[in-house]
Amino acid sequence: MTPRILFVSNLFPTASEPYRGLDNATLLHALAPHFEIRVLSPRPLLPWARAHFSARPTDAVFQPRWVPAAYLPKIGGPINHLLMAASLRQSFEQALRDFQPGIILSSWIYPDSCAALRLANARLPLIAIAQGSDIHQYLAMPARRRVILNHLPRAAAVITRSRELSHLLKSAGFPPAKLHTIYNGVSLDTFQPRDQAAARRASGLPEDARIILFVGNFHHVKNPLLLIQAIAQLGSGLLVMAGGGPLEIRSRHLAAQLRIDSRVIFAGRKTPEEIARLMNAADILAIPSRNEGVPNVLLEAFASGLPVVASRVGGIPEVLDHDFLGRMVAPGDLPAFAAALKEQLASPRDSPAIRTHAERFSWDIAAAAYRQCLEAAMQ
């Protein structure tokens, strides 16, 4: 009988939010040849909120079910996992009866994995996935830290997407034997080196510009404002910013205030194929984040043969570990970031070596490591 996984996480795509938890969906597709999988996705919503969820056609095989989950913003740290567990209970029990999984895989430690651990109640093994901010930020919040450290040791294993996340959990007292670092994979077919001039023509970008690319959400932790300031200090070059979010308006205003709005293109959200083309068109990917795990966009740049200038935070130094891959600077250091961009633009680029480095991070390799952990937990 094919082993069965019940995946529980709010981070799973819908037709209207195709990039939410995209790495989780990609992982499940990589595991699908070896497991039968169903998805239960709690969606934290305020009591008066209404939402309709539908699956991307490619994800229909997992028969995803979205469940509105009550939560209290800001003050709910001590109880949001309880509220999520109560919201999920009926759907969770139905999944156990009808699908009869052999294991639960849950992504996003608090409140999702903590709620799932309460619901599983030792009846099934559970593997939790720590993604990044659910450890970086939440261990620094006393109420959430207590909940995480009270619940997480009940998991059969915890998979961290960087060694740095494992180190943080060890330092907090989590059993080291249960920790497994598995990096996300990257689509080596979608992201690969291609002709730069052709990519620029296809993207409508000037062929003679020095192009710096930013890909991500316009959030405080991603620090897009620092990058715009760095471009102003650089004095030349074109910045293409792909993504969206609450800081986009401030970013536009800052570019205008610094009188570099003609050198900053706000490209909006893009499909993976469009991001791959922008990476082929660019000279550098910039990651000015205040914190990170190992961001997917970093691995996508490597697969595209594109060097990176990034903040030295989180798991980035674990994979940006050779000079030919790019440069790192202290987070928030504006002069250093601008200088690193200038130095990288002036340096020769070794796209074949960067691509070879990326081949360590294929989804096949990642899925094989997950499979080993899952099968061990079900024995």
Order of alpha helices (4+ residues) and beta strands (2+ residues): beta-alpha-beta-beta-alpha-beta-alpha-beta-alpha-alpha-beta-alpha-beta-alpha-beta-alpha-beta-alpha-beta-alpha-beta-alpha-beta-alpha-beta-alpha-alpha-alpha
